[in-house]
């Protein structure tokens, strides 16, 4: 069983959260070297056995680097591969239902797309939440961008760790950070980069720089 208190402390300290599918698992090692400190396996087409097999390997790799490992949607698969947590969407099982099922065995994250959903996430037993998509992204077809205004709102009300998500890359991450985000979730920015380690480093550096100068603005 995880130490949920330790996991929550590491969520607070996290900056770069990589999401990817089974076929892109070879990107994880360089991403971790570059500064990613959370990895989520999200693959809606791979068979359960493939998700668990890849998940066990990624969990070990993440833990060697001091990073957290999570599985998307499926608390059963997250438990089976010894993940630190599970990430839920608005159309997945409700947070409280999953919490009742897993207790403190998993950290729980939740996707949010509106101020109302942020408020619900704050009131729930979720350990963290994601806010977005900030920009339109092909990884979430049909989901309209929420823009930076929702990022600013999250920054003004959040009591839990939260991550901006959606079309964020080294070219625009400073803008997102300036709006109040201290943590980001990315897919293509690292997965599709010519140098995943450099991309992860660039994202982390931009976030840390903005965090350092933000209060002085």
Secondary structure, DSSP 8 states (H G I E B T S, - for coil): ---HHHHHHHHHH--EEEEE-GGGTTHHHHHHHHT--EEEE--SSS-HHHHHHHHHHHHHHHHHTT-EEEEES-HHHHHHTT-SEEEE-TTSS-HHHHHHHHTTSSEEEEEE-SHHHHHHHHHSS-SEEEEE-SS--GGGTT----HHHHHHHHHHH-SSEEEEESS--TTTHHHHHHTT-S-EEESHHHHT-SSHHHHHHHHHHHHHHHHHHHTT-
